[in-house]
């Protein structure tokens, strides 16, 4: 770690910032994506029926180590189709963390399910297995952990809970491309796993998603929901056996993703190396604590660097002032999510659904770790594209943190 300071005065107070140049941009692409798009364009098969999607599905299943992969239009649609495939319907409960992107919960509500919030682990911000088990009721159908920021949830504990209670487990791995638990790709461990290829993700096509599974029956159900309720084997084009939707991926997206897959492992290794270096440096400085090191997380997917802010290490500064000071030094950072149960759309939709189903009003969730993370503690820095940069990029982040700590 570089320790020399560019200036002892903080940039927020008029000093010289640690960094002036931008970090690694995103997306990364070259003539291979361009040629892939031209190939899809010239094929004349832009939507349904093109081979780009089928070839991507085959390549993706092989890359993640599952029997099946299903390309869909978004990560949100992946979650919806997976929930419907395992049979979630009106009034069924799905246990989810409250500290995640809204799609985790909106997917549950959009298929008529009831989200039940289990608080997060204070050192990882992933769902706490002990609280998952406490949240199970006779209405529970699914456990849906989120591999937050690319860090794997405790899949040993969660799979055992699901097995013991006869529940399905769907992994929300939308932020966790190339994350691994005990050497297995996250998303491939539960009954189904869902990924996103939205613009910010570690591999991307602007939009897009995928479902992976080893279960042929779940694959067929998800395929049907993706394809307007059709039956894949033996069904007629205008035969609709279930009420489905159109969640299909275009050939243009699939063509880009086939190229992105060729870079996936190289990018994952670079992010993992830079992420480990940044984590080690932050722990040495103190005051910003990365997600807990766990030997079972054999590779962190590093969608971003998620840390816990300790104000006592920075002169009692509130988190917002620390983030502003980082930004002044040229290091972008964010406070992250708010609890989803405090989101108006989630709260109001759940209330309406419960009323329509004749269910009792929801008991306000008790999630003190989530509240602390959202209101005072979580600091996001070094998004996945930054972690594809140089060692100097990471050193600049560490220098800025150390500079602030030394000045307060």
Secondary structure, 3 states (H helix, E strand, C coil): CCCCCCCCCCHHHCCCCCCCCCCCCCCCCCHHHHHHHHHHHHHCCCCCCCHHHHHHHHHHHHHHCCCEEEEECCHHHHHHHHHHHCCCCCCCEEEECCCCCCHHHHHHHHCCCEEEECCECCCCCCECHHHHHHHCCCCEEEEECECHHHCCCCHHHHHHHHHHHCCEEEEECCCCCCCEECCEECCCCCCEEEEECCCCCCCCCCCCEEEEECCHHHHHHHHHHHECCCCCCCCCCCCCCCCCCECCCCHHHHHHHHHHHHHHHHHHHHHHHHHHHHHHHHHHHCCEEECCCCCCCCECCCCEEEEEECHHHHCCCCHHHHHHHHHHCCCCEECCCCCHHHCHHHHHHHHHHHHHHCCCCCCCCCCHHHHHHHHHHEEEEEECCHHHCCHHHHHHHHHHHHHHHHHC
